[in-house]
Amino acid sequence: MSMMNKNRQEIVTQAASAHQESLRKSLQHRLEVARAQGNESLIRQLEKEAAYLHLQ
């Protein structure tokens, strides 16, 4: 693998990690709000979303 391809792959990997972290933080915030509101239906939905995205 050339150095350019290796660097490109590292950038793609870092971007994917950053995107997953952003999703995790957003979902965590949404869960906190749903819990504070006592919205059990939304909590269950968000927990399912987290499991689907492998964020828990």
PDBQT receptor file of N, H, CA, C and O in Angstrom, charges set to zero:
ATOM      1  N   MET A   1       0.868  -1.183   0.000  1.00  0.00    +0.000 N 
ATOM      2  CA  MET A   1       0.000   0.000   0.000  1.00  0.00    +0.000 C 
ATOM      3  C   MET A   1       0.902   1.229   0.000  1.00  0.00    +0.000 C 
ATOM      4  O   MET A   1       1.847   1.328   0.782  1.00  0.00    +0.000 OA
ATOM      5  N   SER A   2       0.595   2.139  -0.873  1.00  0.00    +0.000 N 
ATOM      6  H   SER A   2      -0.173   2.059  -1.508  1.00  0.00    +0.000 HD
ATOM      7  CA  SER A   2       1.413   3.349  -0.934  1.00  0.00    +0.000 C 
ATOM      8  C   SER A   2       1.158   4.221   0.285  1.00  0.00    +0.000 C 
ATOM      9  O   SER A   2       0.147   4.075   0.972  1.00  0.00    +0.000 OA
ATOM     10  N   MET A   3       2.085   5.124   0.541  1.00  0.00    +0.000 N 
ATOM     11  H   MET A   3       2.907   5.243  -0.017  1.00  0.00    +0.000 HD
ATOM     12  CA  MET A   3       1.975   6.029   1.681  1.00  0.00    +0.000 C 
ATOM     13  C   MET A   3       0.717   6.897   1.550  1.00  0.00    +0.000 C 
ATOM     14  O   MET A   3       0.042   7.170   2.544  1.00  0.00    +0.000 OA
ATOM     15  N   MET A   4       0.405   7.328   0.327  1.00  0.00    +0.000 N 
ATOM     16  H   MET A   4       0.953   7.107  -0.479  1.00  0.00    +0.000 HD
ATOM     17  CA  MET A   4      -0.772   8.169   0.111  1.00  0.00    +0.000 C 
ATOM     18  C   MET A   4      -2.049   7.399   0.445  1.00  0.00    +0.000 C 
ATOM     19  O   MET A   4      -2.943   7.941   1.095  1.00  0.00    +0.000 OA
ATOM     20  N   ASN A   5      -2.143   6.154   0.012  1.00  0.00    +0.000 N 
ATOM     21  H   ASN A   5      -1.417   5.714  -0.516  1.00  0.00    +0.000 HD
ATOM     22  CA  ASN A   5      -3.323   5.343   0.317  1.00  0.00    +0.000 C 
ATOM     23  C   ASN A   5      -3.431   5.066   1.799  1.00  0.00    +0.000 C 
ATOM     24  O   ASN A   5      -4.529   5.053   2.356  1.00  0.00    +0.000 OA
ATOM     25  N   LYS A   6      -2.292   4.845   2.445  1.00  0.00    +0.000 N 
ATOM     26  H   LYS A   6      -1.400   4.856   1.993  1.00  0.00    +0.000 HD
ATOM     27  CA  LYS A   6      -2.299   4.600   3.887  1.00  0.00    +0.000 C 
ATOM     28  C   LYS A   6      -2.792   5.837   4.632  1.00  0.00    +0.000 C 
ATOM     29  O   LYS A   6      -3.600   5.723   5.553  1.00  0.00    +0.000 OA
ATOM     30  N   ASN A   7      -2.318   7.006   4.245  1.00  0.00    +0.000 N 
ATOM     31  H   ASN A   7      -1.662   7.099   3.496  1.00  0.00    +0.000 HD
ATOM     32  CA  ASN A   7      -2.771   8.248   4.873  1.00  0.00    +0.000 C 
ATOM     33  C   ASN A   7      -4.257   8.474   4.646  1.00  0.00    +0.000 C 
ATOM     34  O   ASN A   7      -4.976   8.893   5.554  1.00  0.00    +0.000 OA
ATOM     35  N   ARG A   8      -4.706   8.198   3.447  1.00  0.00    +0.000 N 
ATOM     36  H   ARG A   8      -4.122   7.858   2.710  1.00  0.00    +0.000 HD
ATOM     37  CA  ARG A   8      -6.127   8.355   3.126  1.00  0.00    +0.000 C 
ATOM     38  C   ARG A   8      -6.966   7.423   3.987  1.00  0.00    +0.000 C 
ATOM     39  O   ARG A   8      -8.009   7.825   4.503  1.00  0.00    +0.000 OA
ATOM     40  N   GLN A   9      -6.513   6.167   4.148  1.00  0.00    +0.000 N 
ATOM     41  H   GLN A   9      -5.666   5.841   3.729  1.00  0.00    +0.000 HD
ATOM     42  CA  GLN A   9      -7.239   5.200   4.972  1.00  0.00    +0.000 C 
ATOM     43  C   GLN A   9      -7.282   5.662   6.423  1.00  0.00    +0.000 C 
ATOM     44  O   GLN A   9      -8.306   5.510   7.088  1.00  0.00    +0.000 OA
ATOM     45  N   GLU A  10      -6.184   6.225   6.923  1.00  0.00    +0.000 N 
ATOM     46  H   GLU A  10      -5.351   6.349   6.383  1.00  0.00    +0.000 HD
ATOM     47  CA  GLU A  10      -6.162   6.734   8.300  1.00  0.00    +0.000 C 
ATOM     48  C   GLU A  10      -7.162   7.877   8.468  1.00  0.00    +0.000 C 
ATOM     49  O   GLU A  10      -7.844   7.961   9.489  1.00  0.00    +0.000 OA
ATOM     50  N   ILE A  11      -7.248   8.744   7.482  1.00  0.00    +0.000 N 
ATOM     51  H   ILE A  11      -6.694   8.676   6.652  1.00  0.00    +0.000 HD
ATOM     52  CA  ILE A  11      -8.200   9.864   7.534  1.00  0.00    +0.000 C 
ATOM     53  C   ILE A  11      -9.635   9.346   7.545  1.00  0.00    +0.000 C 
ATOM     54  O   ILE A  11     -10.471   9.829   8.309  1.00  0.00    +0.000 OA
ATOM     55  N   VAL A  12      -9.912   8.368   6.700  1.00  0.00    +0.000 N 
ATOM     56  H   VAL A  12      -9.233   7.975   6.079  1.00  0.00    +0.000 HD
ATOM     57  CA  VAL A  12     -11.262   7.783   6.649  1.00  0.00    +0.000 C 
ATOM     58  C   VAL A  12     -11.603   7.122   7.990  1.00  0.00    +0.000 C 
ATOM     59  O   VAL A  12     -12.714   7.275   8.497  1.00  0.00    +0.000 OA
ATOM     60  N   THR A  13     -10.654   6.397   8.550  1.00  0.00    +0.000 N 
ATOM     61  H   THR A  13      -9.752   6.273   8.138  1.00  0.00    +0.000 HD
ATOM     62  CA  THR A  13     -10.869   5.731   9.837  1.00  0.00    +0.000 C 
ATOM     63  C   THR A  13     -11.120   6.758  10.939  1.00  0.00    +0.000 C 
ATOM     64  O   THR A  13     -12.021   6.578  11.758  1.00  0.00    +0.000 OA
ATOM     65  N   GLN A  14     -10.337   7.826  10.967  1.00  0.00    +0.000 N 
ATOM     66  H   GLN A  14      -9.605   7.972  10.302  1.00  0.00    +0.000 HD
ATOM     67  CA  GLN A  14     -10.512   8.876  11.971  1.00  0.00    +0.000 C 
ATOM     68  C   GLN A  14     -11.864   9.570  11.809  1.00  0.00    +0.000 C 
ATOM     69  O   GLN A  14     -12.525   9.887  12.798  1.00  0.00    +0.000 OA
ATOM     70  N   ALA A  15     -12.270   9.803  10.571  1.00  0.00    +0.000 N 
ATOM     71  H   ALA A  15     -11.734   9.546   9.767  1.00  0.00    +0.000 HD
ATOM     72  CA  ALA A  15     -13.563  10.447  10.326  1.00  0.00    +0.000 C 
ATOM     73  C   ALA A  15     -14.704   9.548  10.801  1.00  0.00    +0.000 C 
ATOM     74  O   ALA A  15     -15.672  10.029  11.390  1.00  0.00    +0.000 OA
ATOM     75  N   ALA A  16     -14.591   8.261  10.548  1.00  0.00    +0.000 N 
ATOM     76  H   ALA A  16     -13.805   7.871  10.069  1.00  0.00    +0.000 HD
ATOM     77  CA  ALA A  16     -15.628   7.315  10.987  1.00  0.00    +0.000 C 
ATOM     78  C   ALA A  16     -15.706   7.291  12.508  1.00  0.00    +0.000 C 
ATOM     79  O   ALA A  16     -16.798   7.266  13.077  1.00  0.00    +0.000 OA
ATOM     80  N   SER A  17     -14.559   7.299  13.161  1.00  0.00    +0.000 N 
ATOM     81  H   SER A  17     -13.672   7.319  12.699  1.00  0.00    +0.000 HD
ATOM     82  CA  SER A  17     -14.541   7.312  14.629  1.00  0.00    +0.000 C 
ATOM     83  C   SER A  17     -15.156   8.596  15.174  1.00  0.00    +0.000 C 
ATOM     84  O   SER A  17     -15.925   8.561  16.134  1.00  0.00    +0.000 OA
ATOM     85  N   ALA A  18     -14.824   9.713  14.571  1.00  0.00    +0.000 N 
ATOM     86  H   ALA A  18     -14.199   9.742  13.791  1.00  0.00    +0.000 HD
ATOM     87  CA  ALA A  18     -15.379  10.995  15.008  1.00  0.00    +0.000 C 
ATOM     88  C   ALA A  18     -16.887  11.020  14.806  1.00  0.00    +0.000 C 
ATOM     89  O   ALA A  18     -17.620  11.541  15.647  1.00  0.00    +0.000 OA
ATOM     90  N   HIS A  19     -17.350  10.463  13.702  1.00  0.00    +0.000 N 
ATOM     91  H   HIS A  19     -16.754  10.040  13.019  1.00  0.00    +0.000 HD
ATOM     92  CA  HIS A  19     -18.784  10.423  13.422  1.00  0.00    +0.000 C 
ATOM     93  C   HIS A  19     -19.509   9.555  14.454  1.00  0.00    +0.000 C 
ATOM     94  O   HIS A  19     -20.571   9.931  14.950  1.00  0.00    +0.000 OA
ATOM     95  N   GLN A  20     -18.933   8.398  14.774  1.00  0.00    +0.000 N 
ATOM     96  H   GLN A  20     -18.070   8.093  14.371  1.00  0.00    +0.000 HD
ATOM     97  CA  GLN A  20     -19.560   7.516  15.757  1.00  0.00    +0.000 C 
ATOM     98  C   GLN A  20     -19.589   8.191  17.129  1.00  0.00    +0.000 C 
ATOM     99  O   GLN A  20     -20.575   8.066  17.856  1.00  0.00    +0.000 OA
ATOM    100  N   GLU A  21     -18.532   8.897  17.486  1.00  0.00    +0.000 N 
ATOM    101  H   GLU A  21     -17.732   9.000  16.895  1.00  0.00    +0.000 HD
ATOM    102  CA  GLU A  21     -18.500   9.594  18.773  1.00  0.00    +0.000 C 
ATOM    103  C   GLU A  21     -19.555  10.698  18.816  1.00  0.00    +0.000 C 
ATOM    104  O   GLU A  21     -20.198  10.909  19.844  1.00  0.00    +0.000 OA
ATOM    105  N   SER A  22     -19.728  11.394  17.704  1.00  0.00    +0.000 N 
ATOM    106  H   SER A  22     -19.206  11.223  16.869  1.00  0.00    +0.000 HD
ATOM    107  CA  SER A  22     -20.756  12.429  17.622  1.00  0.00    +0.000 C 
ATOM    108  C   SER A  22     -22.151  11.828  17.792  1.00  0.00    +0.000 C 
ATOM    109  O   SER A  22     -22.989  12.382  18.504  1.00  0.00    +0.000 OA
ATOM    110  N   LEU A  23     -22.393  10.700  17.139  1.00  0.00    +0.000 N 
ATOM    111  H   LEU A  23     -21.712  10.250  16.561  1.00  0.00    +0.000 HD
ATOM    112  CA  LEU A  23     -23.681  10.008  17.284  1.00  0.00    +0.000 C 
ATOM    113  C   LEU A  23     -23.905   9.594  18.733  1.00  0.00    +0.000 C 
ATOM    114  O   LEU A  23     -25.000   9.757  19.273  1.00  0.00    +0.000 OA
ATOM    115  N   ARG A  24     -22.851   9.056  19.362  1.00  0.00    +0.000 N 
ATOM    116  H   ARG A  24     -21.962   8.924  18.924  1.00  0.00    +0.000 HD
ATOM    117  CA  ARG A  24     -22.964   8.597  20.748  1.00  0.00    +0.000 C 
ATOM    118  C   ARG A  24     -23.292   9.755  21.687  1.00  0.00    +0.000 C 
ATOM    119  O   ARG A  24     -24.148   9.624  22.562  1.00  0.00    +0.000 OA
ATOM    120  N   LYS A  25     -22.612  10.887  21.505  1.00  0.00    +0.000 N 
ATOM    121  H   LYS A  25     -21.917  10.993  20.794  1.00  0.00    +0.000 HD
ATOM    122  CA  LYS A  25     -22.869  12.043  22.368  1.00  0.00    +0.000 C 
ATOM    123  C   LYS A  25     -24.278  12.579  22.167  1.00  0.00    +0.000 C 
ATOM    124  O   LYS A  25     -24.956  12.931  23.132  1.00  0.00    +0.000 OA
ATOM    125  N   SER A  26     -24.716  12.640  20.919  1.00  0.00    +0.000 N 
ATOM    126  H   SER A  26     -24.165  12.354  20.135  1.00  0.00    +0.000 HD
ATOM    127  CA  SER A  26     -26.059  13.127  20.621  1.00  0.00    +0.000 C 
ATOM    128  C   SER A  26     -27.112  12.209  21.241  1.00  0.00    +0.000 C 
ATOM    129  O   SER A  26     -28.071  12.672  21.858  1.00  0.00    +0.000 OA
ATOM    130  N   LEU A  27     -26.921  10.920  21.069  1.00  0.00    +0.000 N 
ATOM    131  H   LEU A  27     -26.142  10.544  20.568  1.00  0.00    +0.000 HD
ATOM    132  CA  LEU A  27     -27.871   9.953  21.617  1.00  0.00    +0.000 C 
ATOM    133  C   LEU A  27     -27.878  10.016  23.141  1.00  0.00    +0.000 C 
ATOM    134  O   LEU A  27     -28.938   9.939  23.762  1.00  0.00    +0.000 OA
ATOM    135  N   GLN A  28     -26.694  10.155  23.749  1.00  0.00    +0.000 N 
ATOM    136  H   GLN A  28     -25.832  10.217  23.245  1.00  0.00    +0.000 HD
ATOM    137  CA  GLN A  28     -26.607  10.256  25.202  1.00  0.00    +0.000 C 
ATOM    138  C   GLN A  28     -27.383  11.475  25.698  1.00  0.00    +0.000 C 
ATOM    139  O   GLN A  28     -28.107  11.388  26.690  1.00  0.00    +0.000 OA
ATOM    140  N   HIS A  29     -27.236  12.600  25.017  1.00  0.00    +0.000 N 
ATOM    141  H   HIS A  29     -26.648  12.670  24.211  1.00  0.00    +0.000 HD
ATOM    142  CA  HIS A  29     -27.960  13.810  25.407  1.00  0.00    +0.000 C 
ATOM    143  C   HIS A  29     -29.465  13.607  25.267  1.00  0.00    +0.000 C 
ATOM    144  O   HIS A  29     -30.232  13.991  26.149  1.00  0.00    +0.000 OA
ATOM    145  N   ARG A  30     -29.880  13.008  24.164  1.00  0.00    +0.000 N 
ATOM    146  H   ARG A  30     -29.256  12.696  23.447  1.00  0.00    +0.000 HD
ATOM    147  CA  ARG A  30     -31.305  12.767  23.953  1.00  0.00    +0.000 C 
ATOM    148  C   ARG A  30     -31.870  11.851  25.030  1.00  0.00    +0.000 C 
ATOM    149  O   ARG A  30     -32.996  12.045  25.488  1.00  0.00    +0.000 OA
ATOM    150  N   LEU A  31     -31.082  10.845  25.436  1.00  0.00    +0.000 N 
ATOM    151  H   LEU A  31     -30.167  10.688  25.064  1.00  0.00    +0.000 HD
ATOM    152  CA  LEU A  31     -31.512   9.948  26.508  1.00  0.00    +0.000 C 
ATOM    153  C   LEU A  31     -31.637  10.691  27.833  1.00  0.00    +0.000 C 
ATOM    154  O   LEU A  31     -32.594  10.475  28.576  1.00  0.00    +0.000 OA
ATOM    155  N   GLU A  32     -30.683  11.558  28.131  1.00  0.00    +0.000 N 
ATOM    156  H   GLU A  32     -29.905  11.734  27.527  1.00  0.00    +0.000 HD
ATOM    157  CA  GLU A  32     -30.739  12.337  29.374  1.00  0.00    +0.000 C 
ATOM    158  C   GLU A  32     -31.995  13.195  29.422  1.00  0.00    +0.000 C 
ATOM    159  O   GLU A  32     -32.660  13.273  30.454  1.00  0.00    +0.000 OA
ATOM    160  N   VAL A  33     -32.318  13.838  28.309  1.00  0.00    +0.000 N 
ATOM    161  H   VAL A  33     -31.778  13.775  27.470  1.00  0.00    +0.000 HD
ATOM    162  CA  VAL A  33     -33.507  14.682  28.243  1.00  0.00    +0.000 C 
ATOM    163  C   VAL A  33     -34.767  13.829  28.402  1.00  0.00    +0.000 C 
ATOM    164  O   VAL A  33     -35.671  14.188  29.156  1.00  0.00    +0.000 OA
ATOM    165  N   ALA A  34     -34.824  12.710  27.699  1.00  0.00    +0.000 N 
ATOM    166  H   ALA A  34     -34.089  12.418  27.087  1.00  0.00    +0.000 HD
ATOM    167  CA  ALA A  34     -35.994  11.826  27.789  1.00  0.00    +0.000 C 
ATOM    168  C   ALA A  34     -36.171  11.324  29.221  1.00  0.00    +0.000 C 
ATOM    169  O   ALA A  34     -37.294  11.257  29.719  1.00  0.00    +0.000 OA
ATOM    170  N   ARG A  35     -35.076  10.973  29.879  1.00  0.00    +0.000 N 
ATOM    171  H   ARG A  35     -34.163  11.027  29.474  1.00  0.00    +0.000 HD
ATOM    172  CA  ARG A  35     -35.157  10.507  31.268  1.00  0.00    +0.000 C 
ATOM    173  C   ARG A  35     -35.616  11.629  32.192  1.00  0.00    +0.000 C 
ATOM    174  O   ARG A  35     -36.427  11.401  33.089  1.00  0.00    +0.000 OA
ATOM    175  N   ALA A  36     -35.106  12.829  31.980  1.00  0.00    +0.000 N 
ATOM    176  H   ALA A  36     -34.446  13.015  31.252  1.00  0.00    +0.000 HD
ATOM    177  CA  ALA A  36     -35.500  13.972  32.812  1.00  0.00    +0.000 C 
ATOM    178  C   ALA A  36     -36.986  14.270  32.648  1.00  0.00    +0.000 C 
ATOM    179  O   ALA A  36     -37.643  14.711  33.591  1.00  0.00    +0.000 OA
ATOM    180  N   GLN A  37     -37.511  14.029  31.456  1.00  0.00    +0.000 N 
ATOM    181  H   GLN A  37     -36.978  13.670  30.690  1.00  0.00    +0.000 HD
ATOM    182  CA  GLN A  37     -38.934  14.266  31.189  1.00  0.00    +0.000 C 
ATOM    183  C   GLN A  37     -39.791  13.075  31.593  1.00  0.00    +0.000 C 
ATOM    184  O   GLN A  37     -41.019  13.161  31.595  1.00  0.00    +0.000 OA
ATOM    185  N   GLY A  38     -39.149  11.968  31.934  1.00  0.00    +0.000 N 
ATOM    186  H   GLY A  38     -38.152  11.898  31.933  1.00  0.00    +0.000 HD
ATOM    187  CA  GLY A  38     -39.897  10.769  32.296  1.00  0.00    +0.000 C 
ATOM    188  C   GLY A  38     -40.586  10.124  31.111  1.00  0.00    +0.000 C 
ATOM    189  O   GLY A  38     -41.593   9.437  31.280  1.00  0.00    +0.000 OA
ATOM    190  N   ASN A  39     -40.066  10.332  29.927  1.00  0.00    +0.000 N 
ATOM    191  H   ASN A  39     -39.248  10.890  29.790  1.00  0.00    +0.000 HD
ATOM    192  CA  ASN A  39     -40.677   9.829  28.696  1.00  0.00    +0.000 C 
ATOM    193  C   ASN A  39     -40.192   8.397  28.423  1.00  0.00    +0.000 C 
ATOM    194  O   ASN A  39     -39.239   8.182  27.673  1.00  0.00    +0.000 OA
ATOM    195  N   GLU A  40     -40.871   7.424  29.050  1.00  0.00    +0.000 N 
ATOM    196  H   GLU A  40     -41.644   7.599  29.659  1.00  0.00    +0.000 HD
ATOM    197  CA  GLU A  40     -40.443   6.025  28.971  1.00  0.00    +0.000 C 
ATOM    198  C   GLU A  40     -40.451   5.484  27.540  1.00  0.00    +0.000 C 
ATOM    199  O   GLU A  40     -39.570   4.712  27.162  1.00  0.00    +0.000 OA
ATOM    200  N   SER A  41     -41.430   5.883  26.757  1.00  0.00    +0.000 N 
ATOM    201  H   SER A  41     -42.146   6.510  27.063  1.00  0.00    +0.000 HD
ATOM    202  CA  SER A  41     -41.513   5.417  25.376  1.00  0.00    +0.000 C 
ATOM    203  C   SER A  41     -40.292   5.885  24.579  1.00  0.00    +0.000 C 
ATOM    204  O   SER A  41     -39.695   5.106  23.837  1.00  0.00    +0.000 OA
ATOM    205  N   LEU A  42     -39.933   7.136  24.732  1.00  0.00    +0.000 N 
ATOM    206  H   LEU A  42     -40.419   7.770  25.334  1.00  0.00    +0.000 HD
ATOM    207  CA  LEU A  42     -38.772   7.674  24.017  1.00  0.00    +0.000 C 
ATOM    208  C   LEU A  42     -37.485   7.044  24.537  1.00  0.00    +0.000 C 
ATOM    209  O   LEU A  42     -36.575   6.766  23.756  1.00  0.00    +0.000 OA
ATOM    210  N   ILE A  43     -37.398   6.817  25.840  1.00  0.00    +0.000 N 
ATOM    211  H   ILE A  43     -38.137   7.042  26.475  1.00  0.00    +0.000 HD
ATOM    212  CA  ILE A  43     -36.214   6.167  26.413  1.00  0.00    +0.000 C 
ATOM    213  C   ILE A  43     -36.012   4.796  25.772  1.00  0.00    +0.000 C 
ATOM    214  O   ILE A  43     -34.903   4.467  25.351  1.00  0.00    +0.000 OA
ATOM    215  N   ARG A  44     -37.073   3.997  25.695  1.00  0.00    +0.000 N 
ATOM    216  H   ARG A  44     -37.974   4.265  26.037  1.00  0.00    +0.000 HD
ATOM    217  CA  ARG A  44     -36.972   2.668  25.080  1.00  0.00    +0.000 C 
ATOM    218  C   ARG A  44     -36.547   2.768  23.619  1.00  0.00    +0.000 C 
ATOM    219  O   ARG A  44     -35.712   1.995  23.150  1.00  0.00    +0.000 OA
ATOM    220  N   GLN A  45     -37.126   3.724  22.912  1.00  0.00    +0.000 N 
ATOM    221  H   GLN A  45     -37.804   4.352  23.293  1.00  0.00    +0.000 HD
ATOM    222  CA  GLN A  45     -36.789   3.905  21.500  1.00  0.00    +0.000 C 
ATOM    223  C   GLN A  45     -35.313   4.282  21.340  1.00  0.00    +0.000 C 
ATOM    224  O   GLN A  45     -34.623   3.740  20.476  1.00  0.00    +0.000 OA
ATOM    225  N   LEU A  46     -34.838   5.197  22.161  1.00  0.00    +0.000 N 
ATOM    226  H   LEU A  46     -35.398   5.637  22.863  1.00  0.00    +0.000 HD
ATOM    227  CA  LEU A  46     -33.442   5.628  22.069  1.00  0.00    +0.000 C 
ATOM    228  C   LEU A  46     -32.484   4.508  22.484  1.00  0.00    +0.000 C 
ATOM    229  O   LEU A  46     -31.401   4.377  21.914  1.00  0.00    +0.000 OA
ATOM    230  N   GLU A  47     -32.873   3.708  23.462  1.00  0.00    +0.000 N 
ATOM    231  H   GLU A  47     -33.753   3.814  23.926  1.00  0.00    +0.000 HD
ATOM    232  CA  GLU A  47     -32.038   2.573  23.860  1.00  0.00    +0.000 C 
ATOM    233  C   GLU A  47     -31.952   1.553  22.729  1.00  0.00    +0.000 C 
ATOM    234  O   GLU A  47     -30.896   0.962  22.506  1.00  0.00    +0.000 OA
ATOM    235  N   LYS A  48     -33.055   1.342  22.015  1.00  0.00    +0.000 N 
ATOM    236  H   LYS A  48     -33.914   1.822  22.196  1.00  0.00    +0.000 HD
ATOM    237  CA  LYS A  48     -33.032   0.444  20.852  1.00  0.00    +0.000 C 
ATOM    238  C   LYS A  48     -32.127   1.011  19.766  1.00  0.00    +0.000 C 
ATOM    239  O   LYS A  48     -31.379   0.272  19.125  1.00  0.00    +0.000 OA
ATOM    240  N   GLU A  49     -32.197   2.330  19.561  1.00  0.00    +0.000 N 
ATOM    241  H   GLU A  49     -32.804   2.929  20.082  1.00  0.00    +0.000 HD
ATOM    242  CA  GLU A  49     -31.343   2.973  18.563  1.00  0.00    +0.000 C 
ATOM    243  C   GLU A  49     -29.870   2.801  18.946  1.00  0.00    +0.000 C 
ATOM    244  O   GLU A  49     -29.038   2.507  18.088  1.00  0.00    +0.000 OA
ATOM    245  N   ALA A  50     -29.552   2.980  20.205  1.00  0.00    +0.000 N 
ATOM    246  H   ALA A  50     -30.228   3.219  20.902  1.00  0.00    +0.000 HD
ATOM    247  CA  ALA A  50     -28.175   2.829  20.665  1.00  0.00    +0.000 C 
ATOM    248  C   ALA A  50     -27.692   1.393  20.436  1.00  0.00    +0.000 C 
ATOM    249  O   ALA A  50     -26.565   1.178  19.991  1.00  0.00    +0.000 OA
ATOM    250  N   ALA A  51     -28.536   0.429  20.738  1.00  0.00    +0.000 N 
ATOM    251  H   ALA A  51     -29.451   0.604  21.101  1.00  0.00    +0.000 HD
ATOM    252  CA  ALA A  51     -28.160  -0.971  20.526  1.00  0.00    +0.000 C 
ATOM    253  C   ALA A  51     -27.954  -1.255  19.051  1.00  0.00    +0.000 C 
ATOM    254  O   ALA A  51     -27.001  -1.937  18.675  1.00  0.00    +0.000 OA
ATOM    255  N   TYR A  52     -28.844  -0.734  18.209  1.00  0.00    +0.000 N 
ATOM    256  H   TYR A  52     -29.618  -0.180  18.515  1.00  0.00    +0.000 HD
ATOM    257  CA  TYR A  52     -28.739  -0.927  16.762  1.00  0.00    +0.000 C 
ATOM    258  C   TYR A  52     -27.432  -0.346  16.219  1.00  0.00    +0.000 C 
ATOM    259  O   TYR A  52     -26.786  -0.935  15.352  1.00  0.00    +0.000 OA
ATOM    260  N   LEU A  53     -27.060   0.815  16.745  1.00  0.00    +0.000 N 
ATOM    261  H   LEU A  53     -27.585   1.293  17.449  1.00  0.00    +0.000 HD
ATOM    262  CA  LEU A  53     -25.837   1.484  16.287  1.00  0.00    +0.000 C 
ATOM    263  C   LEU A  53     -24.593   1.007  17.045  1.00  0.00    +0.000 C 
ATOM    264  O   LEU A  53     -23.492   1.506  16.815  1.00  0.00    +0.000 OA
ATOM    265  N   HIS A  54     -24.776   0.044  17.944  1.00  0.00    +0.000 N 
ATOM    266  H   HIS A  54     -25.671  -0.361  18.131  1.00  0.00    +0.000 HD
ATOM    267  CA  HIS A  54     -23.690  -0.500  18.758  1.00  0.00    +0.000 C 
ATOM    268  C   HIS A  54     -22.986   0.609  19.540  1.00  0.00    +0.000 C 
ATOM    269  O   HIS A  54     -21.757   0.670  19.585  1.00  0.00    +0.000 OA
ATOM    270  N   LEU A  55     -23.784   1.482  20.154  1.00  0.00    +0.000 N 
ATOM    271  H   LEU A  55     -24.782   1.432  20.117  1.00  0.00    +0.000 HD
ATOM    272  CA  LEU A  55     -23.245   2.608  20.908  1.00  0.00    +0.000 C 
ATOM    273  C   LEU A  55     -23.322   2.386  22.417  1.00  0.00    +0.000 C 
ATOM    274  O   LEU A  55     -22.813   3.199  23.189  1.00  0.00    +0.000 OA
ATOM    275  N   GLN A  56     -23.945   1.310  22.835  1.00  0.00    +0.000 N 
ATOM    276  H   GLN A  56     -24.358   0.650  22.209  1.00  0.00    +0.000 HD
ATOM    277  CA  GLN A  56     -24.048   1.064  24.288  1.00  0.00    +0.000 C 
ATOM    278  C   GLN A  56     -23.053   0.019  24.700  1.00  0.00    +0.000 C 
ATOM    279  O   GLN A  56     -22.978  -0.332  25.878  1.00  0.00    +0.000 OA
TER     280      GLN A  56
